Amino acid sequence: MKDSIVIDMKYADYDLIDGAPSVERHHIFGGPNRNKSDEDGLWVPLTYAHHQGNMSVHRNKEMQALMHIIGQLAYELDLVSTGKAETKDEAKEIFRRRYGKSYL
């Protein structure tokens, strides 16, 4: 699995939401896009409570929507900053083609 492009890896052992230790890696885009999330570094560290608990990203539509927005923005920023896309609009189109839709 590629390092996360969403967070600085020195914080990869701490929950993205509240900074607690003992985390699991959450693939921002799951299902058929899970492997793409691995390849693209689109994962975040979350505690069990935030990953799979009652108000977690897997059980709360708002949390899931927020993660999708964060993931898309990180991907687009990475494309532009690495020169793989020249503009934000081009990066957005590359994301749409890869992940099937825009979450913004």
Secondary structure as the mmCIF struct_conf table of DSSP 4:
data_model
#
loop_
_struct_conf.conf_type_id
_struct_conf.id
_struct_conf.beg_label_comp_id
_struct_conf.beg_label_asym_id
_struct_conf.beg_label_seq_id
_struct_conf.end_label_comp_id
_struct_conf.end_label_asym_id
_struct_conf.end_label_seq_id
HELX_LH_PP_P HELX_LH_PP_P1 LYS A 2 SER A 4
BEND BEND1 ILE A 5 ILE A 7
HELX_RH_3T_P HELX_RH_3T_P1 MET A 9 TYR A 11
TURN_TY1_P TURN_TY1_P1 ALA A 12 ASP A 13
BEND BEND2 TYR A 14 TYR A 14
TURN_TY1_P TURN_TY1_P2 LEU A 16 ASP A 18
BEND BEND3 PRO A 21 SER A 22
STRN STRN1 VAL A 23 HIS A 27
BEND BEND4 ILE A 28 PHE A 29
HELX_RH_3T_P HELX_RH_3T_P2 GLY A 31 ASN A 33
HELX_RH_AL_P HELX_RH_AL_P1 ARG A 34 ASP A 40
TURN_TY1_P TURN_TY1_P3 GLY A 41 GLY A 41
STRN STRN2 TRP A 43 THR A 47
HELX_RH_AL_P HELX_RH_AL_P2 TYR A 48 HIS A 51
TURN_TY1_P TURN_TY1_P4 GLN A 52 GLN A 52
BEND BEND5 GLY A 53 GLY A 53
TURN_TY1_P TURN_TY1_P5 ASN A 54 MET A 55
BEND BEND6 SER A 56 SER A 56
TURN_TY1_P TURN_TY1_P6 VAL A 57 ARG A 59
HELX_RH_AL_P HELX_RH_AL_P3 LYS A 61 SER A 81
TURN_TY1_P TURN_TY1_P7 THR A 82 GLY A 83
BEND BEND7 LYS A 84 LYS A 84
BEND BEND8 GLU A 86 THR A 87
HELX_RH_AL_P HELX_RH_AL_P4 LYS A 88 TYR A 99
BEND BEND9 GLY A 100 LYS A 101
#
